[in-house]
Amino acid sequence: MEETNVSLKLLINRESRRVLYAEASKDFIDFLFHILVFPVGSYIPLLKKQEIVGSFHNIYKSIENLSSAYLQPNVKKETILNPKVHIADVTGDDVPLLLPNIESSTSTKFYRCASSSLGCDEYVAYDFSAICPWCESVMNCEVSFVDLPSATNKYSFSESGYVKGLVSYMVMDDLEVKPMSIVSSTITLLNRFNVKETAALEEKVVYLGMDEGVKLLNASLQSKTVLTDVFLLRMEAETGSQIAT
């Protein structure tokens, strides 16, 4: 998959210097939901050491520095540091690629040993070099994995990804997501955000590539004002001044 660019329409309150919300299409919502699929360990290499909150980086570095002699025979350091996650085929290939170097698969393979012993039937493995605990043979015989219904079997879907593209979605500053259609009125919104002067509101279209995807991931792990931190504050830093009030 090639890197994609996704657009967001931000509604900014210039007085409070906050992004009130973003109007987003299916692409961005698919991306947000997609990052929950990946293991935490797959995020660490994407973030700079000084950006990681808490102690996750120390766990990651400990595994890197630990000799393989201390690991169980069936445990590979590379599997822990760079986990590969299975993603159900219903997502297809339409989820925007906004995070680099996270390996995923839409197919899962399992292996068993070639023995017909009843005891061996209890065991399957992800790795074709695994050893059967019952007969101690190499588990290199692939078995079939039954996935969720997809366009390749008896069912088909008109759209892939996680959400439908029939409506636009509202993404709050803290990444709460809801369909735009449930917003009752503009007045309700203004009251919710305590906006007294509509003249202070400004719309701004921004675009996300991999750089912004990583920044958004990082901010989501430590902030309740993700859109403001990633887009508004960055725009102010680039222009060298605060948004005018």
Beta strands, then each sheet from edge to edge (+ up, - down):
strand 1: 6-13
strand 2: 18-24
strand 3: 85-86
strand 4: 104-105
strand 5: 110-112
strand 6: 141-143
strand 7: 169-172
strand 8: 177-179
strand 9: 201-208
sheet 1: 8+ 7- 2+ 1- 9+
sheet 2: 3+ 4+
sheet 3: 5+ 6-
end
